[in-house]
Amino acid sequence: MTSESEHQPTGSGHLASHRRIDEVARTYGARQAFEELYRAYPEGTLLRNPAGHAVVPSGRLPGADDLLPEPLRGCGLVIVRDPSAPQPAWPADTLVRLRLGLSRALLDACLTYLGQRTVHGAPLLHQQLIGGALADAVTEQTEIESVLMAPSNGPDALGDLHRQISTVDRGLLRLLGAFGFTAEGPGRTALLSELIADVYGCHHQAEQEGVQ
């Protein structure tokens, strides 16, 4: 499975769309982010991996089998497979930007939840260990954004960024305890984020080949 870095930019309009994808993901979620991506391409185009797997908004391909794992069903996205669909070029750092937006949304959820929970009358947010962990997450996310501002990043650099995002997300979920993994908690978004990376072969490339 090829890495995300093999996709290349196709024009200024596409680049503008991809560069703001982190803001869309943070504010509106993964479905809207993929809607934004697909809006830049002709109908019938799939942003797919070489084996034909693609993450698409629900309803874009009526009748297609959904390969999304059961715990993530209903998130507004599906995974489909069509090796014959047109495969456009797209910017190498797109999925890193999208996942960074989702990671920042997870941080926002942590700040809200921990600010509302109290221990002995004081918000959990004010505890030193929790505050330090949140500060570390912000630092990591800022570092990722800084790397994305570089003129170009090869496959190794992008793979490192994906792993860094996953590490940050897992750390944030631990701060939420059981709430992070409930149906209404943000754990599903973090899981979906990692799955998106796996589908396109840009996450844990050495360990696995993504969706088969």
N, C-alpha and C positions, 0 to 999 in steps of 0.2 A: 504494500500500500504506500503510495507516495505521500510525502509530507505536505503540509499546508504551504510551505515556501515555494512549491512549484507553480502555484497560481500567480499570475502576473496582472498588474493593473491594465485596464483597457481604455481609459479615458478620464478626462477631468471630472465629468459628471459622476462617473462611478466612484472615483477617488473621494470626492466630497461626501458621497453617501456612506462610504465605508468608514471614513474618518470620524463621522459623528455617531457611529453605531454604538459606541460605548455610552453616550448620553441617552440614546433611545432605550438601550437595555436597562440602564440604571433607573430610568424614570417609569418606563412602561412594561418592562419584562422581556423575556426571551421571544415570545410570539411576535410582538410588535417589532422587535429587532430584525427577525427574519423576514417579516413583511417588508420592512424597509430595504433589506438586501435584495429581495426578489423584485421589488418595484423597479430596479434599475435594469432588468433583463426582460427579453421578450417572453410572452406566454409560452409555456411548455418547456422552458429552460429549467434544468435542475442544477443546483449547486451541489454536485455529487462528488463522491470519491471515485477512483478508477474502477472499483467493483460495481458501481452503480448506486450505492447507498447515499441517501440525502436526507437532511432534516428540512422539513417544509411545514408551513402553517397548515393547520387542519382545514380541509375543504379545498385545498389547491389542486389535489389530484383525487377526485371522487372515485370511490371504488377500489383504490389501491390498498393493498394489505399494509396494516400498520405494524411495524416491527418494534415499536417502542415498548419497553418492559412495562408490565402491568402497573407497578407502583407509580409510574409517571403518566399513565393515561389520563386524559382530561386536562393536560397542561396547555393545550392550544397548539401543540406541535405534534407531528408524527414523523416516523422514520419509514421511508419507502425505498424500494430498489427498482431501478430501471437502467440497465447498462446501455440501452440504446438512446437515452435522452441526450440532447445537446449538453456539452460540458464546457461552459465558458471559462475564460481566464478571470481571476479575481485577485485582489491585492493579498499579499502574503500574510499580512498581520491582522486581517479582518477578524478572525476568530479570537485572537488574543484580545483585541479591543472589545469585542462583544462580551467575552467572559470577564474582562476587567470591569465592565459596567455592571454585570450581574454580581460580581464580588463586592462592588461598592454598594449595591442595593442591599446585600446581605449585611454589610457593616451598618448601613442606615437602620435596618431592622433590629440589629443588636443594640444600637444606641437607644432606640425607642423602647425596646423591651426591658433592658437593664435599667433604664431611667425610671421605669414604672414599678419595678420590683424593689422592695425594701427589706432590709434586715436591721432590726432594732431601730426602726424609724428612719434609717438612712438609705438612699438608693444604692443598689448594688454597683451602679456606675461609679460611685465615689470610692469603692474599695481599691486599695493600691494595686493589688495583683490584677484585678480586672481592668483598671485604667491603663496599666502597663501593657497588658495584652492587646488592648484596643489601639494603643499608640503604636505598637509594633506592626499591627495590621495596616494602619494608615501609612507607615513608613514603607512597608513592602509594596503597597499599591502605588505609592508615589514613585518608587524606584522602577516599577514595571512601566509606568507611564513615561518616565524619563528615557528608558531604553527604547520605547516605541517612537520617540522623537528622533532617533538616530536615522541617518539617510537610508540605511538598509540593514536588515538583520537576516542572517542565514538560518538554515533549518535548525542547527544546534541551539542558537540563541532563542529562537521562537519556542522550541521544545522546552528549554529551561524556563521560559516565561509561563508556559502552560502549567508546568509542574509547580512553579512558585505560586500561581493563582490557586491551584488545588490545595496546597499546603496552607495558605492564608485562610481559605474557606473552611477547611476542616478545623483550624484553630478557632475561628469565630463560632462555629457550631458547638464546639465544646463549651464555650462561654454561656450558651443558651440552655445547656443541659437537655433534659427530655423534650422541652418545648421545640427545640430545633428539629426534632424528628416526628412531630405530630402532624396530622393531616393539614392543619392550618399554619404550621410552622414553616420556616424558610429552608428546611433541609431538602425538600424536593427540588428547589431551584438549584442548590449546590450540586445535587446529584445529577440533575439535567445538564448543568454546565460541564461536568466531567464527561458525561456521555457524549455531548456534542464534540468535545475534543477527541474522544475515542473513535467516533464515527469517521472523522476526517484524518485519522492516523497521525495526529500531532500531539498526542498525550501518551506518555509511557511507551514511546515507539520501540524501545529496546525490549520491553517486556511482553507486548501484545500487539496484535494486528487490528484491533478495533472490532467492529461488528463484522461478522462473517456471514 
